[in-house]
Amino acid sequence: MTAVPAQGVRKATRREWLGLLAIALPCMIYSMDLTVLNLAVPTLTRDLKPSASQLLWIIDIYGFMVAGFLMTMGTLGDRIGRRRLLMIGAAFFGVASTVATFSDSAEMLIAMRAVLGIAGATLAPSTLSLITVMFTDEKERTFAISMWIASFSVGAIIGPVVGGFLIEYFWWGSAFLIAVPPMLLLLVIGPILLPEYRAPEAGRIDLLSALLSLASVLALIYGIKHWAADGFDWQAAAAILVGLGFVLVFLRRQARLADPMVDLAMFRIPAFRAALAINLAGILFMFGSFIFLAQYFQLVAGLTPLQAGLWSLPSAIAFTLASFVTPALVGRYRPATLMAGGMVISALGFAWLVFAPSLVQIVAASVFFSIGFTPVITLTTGIVVGSAPPERTGAASAMSETSAELGGALGVAVLGSLGAALYRSRMADVAVPGISAEALAPARSTLGGALAFATELAPDQAGPMLARASEAFMLGFRAAAILSIVGMLFCIAVTLTTLRDARTGEAH
């Protein structure tokens, strides 16, 4: 018996597939802008002479603004039109990139990075929610979401390479200029290839809800980042409590509004709740582990930044290639089965990491858990946007992206704090003859501090201390991998119980 297509389901045409390529452009640039500035820090520091505080704001303000405005922009797209918001965001992104290129002061660059973050917050929810309109067939939508995710990975891969080339042969501002041509191209082809969609009978966006959303996410992200950088102190606790307070006020307001910014009824859908939670938890463990890997490459293996970047490419390339395989597997297996199988592979990769004795095996383990996590992020994203009503997919897309931002920040804070605590406990009794405990404090706090301190010691003193410091770091690294195994097993249990019958393209 031939299956009858569901009402409203149609096969994508050439226009939709070309439109998917147009959507990939801003996603790549968004991802590149998260990392490319790190390479420019030495030269822009020399030219603009920012203070330590200003340099931190130059690096962090982009991510803060993206995270803070995602919810507002996702809801705004549902109301004014997703393509229109994407075009507005692309225009502002191109203009801000041009101005940032020629910044002549730290204050000017901080302001332009903030504008870039606000513009960047329009890109992910607008593009993902447009995919739900363009691709109504479940298999085609899964493939399109896989390519959407792959475009971020491609941006992360080519960003450091292209940025490094431009910075070396031109000047630090050229790292921003590479965003301009793709945004101009999107402004030309976007109106031709991308459909417009806005929620029918959409009301006005509630300004107070938007401000509460911004305040809650910014406070939470700031508190978590402070926790990751300086430990869990009163400032981190206060920021997180303030953020949670704003979340509570935000949710209570949404429950009273006739046209809320976030429809709380979506959280009564079990698949929606579970997919968001698995997305957040999975990214927490993946991102936290990659932070350890980055430190391992340079602080333990002794690689240069360029060598470390090259050794990090295999896992990024594996993740990208696996994105192309996921849609084919969806045709054979249920999403829950495929996700659970992927998390089993990730858990095995983390287990390999616990016992890996060498650089090559640690990189191989990272490739393993990256491949395993690919179907998880693809399918949870599809379930989140597919579970939401069509008029709310912009808001649902923003919630998916916000959970990913929070998951990444929590991964650095939670796993980083675990590693730091184990490092300090292992190094607490380290002593060097003739050196006071106060002078040894930096070496007892971080591996980077130990490496810096070792340069002032004689070789016979530095050797044993560095061996102990590397051992202490690896203790934390392996503990984080073990915790990641536990996290993957928990996510597998949630997937097999709550998402057993979930599909990636259903709208409720």
Helices and strands as residue ranges (DSSP letters): H 14-48, H 52-80, H 82-101, H 106-134, H 138-169, H 174-177, H 180-193, H 207-230, H 234-256, G 264-268, H 270-295, I 296-300, H 305-330, H 335-355, H 359-387, G 390-392, H 393-427, H 437-445, H 447-454, H 459-498
